[in-house]
Structure formats: structure tokens, C-alpha cells
Amino acid sequence: MLFPRVVPAFLLALPLLASAGDAGCTTGELNCCQQVESTASNPVQALSGLLGIALGALGLNVGLGCSPISVIGIGGNSCSAQTVCCEGNTFNGLIALGCMPINIGL
């Protein structure tokens, strides 16, 4: 029977999942981004112009080349770039708005 082994393992993992989910990302989504830039930076201005996104001088951090990170599968995910919490829209991973760098030890 696998059940007696799975339940203790799950109970031991609960604190890890709770702390990972509370890694400073309460209002957005965890992402792994290749770059994090200000909306005023040249690469972000050029990309937002191509996409038709009016960022102006919002003063936000923007993630470029992002992919979502699942909190449930946090042990199997790895981020070799910058782990961020993004509040805004992600345009198919190309650009994510309102990103704050966080450290969750992936």
C-alpha cells in the first residue's frame, strides 16, 4: 500500500509549500525571466512599441522572456535566470508587467 507512505511525505512537505507560496508574491504570479528592466530602458521601450503597449514612464519593472513557475511543483522547477513576482499581463512570456525580483531558493 502506497497510502501510508504518501501521507507522511505530504505532511512533511506542507511547510515547504506554504513558505514557497509566501515568498513575497501575494498579488501576482511567480515567473522566471531572462531579464528584468525598467519601463524606461531602451529594450523595453522598443519591445512595447512593437507590441503596441503604452508603458510611458510608469516606473515599473518589466520581465522579458518569462516563463511561469508552479509553486506546487517547486522542487522540480529550476530558474537559471531571475525569479520574479509579476502583477500584470504576460504577453505569452515575451513581456510581463510589474515584476519584483524575489529569492525563493529554486
Secondary structure, DSSP 8 states (H G I E B T S, - for coil): --HHHHHHHHHHHHHHHHHHHTSS-SSSEEEEEEEEEETTSHHHHHHHHHHT---TT---EEEEEEEE--STTTTT---SSEEEEE-S-BSTTSEEESEEE-----
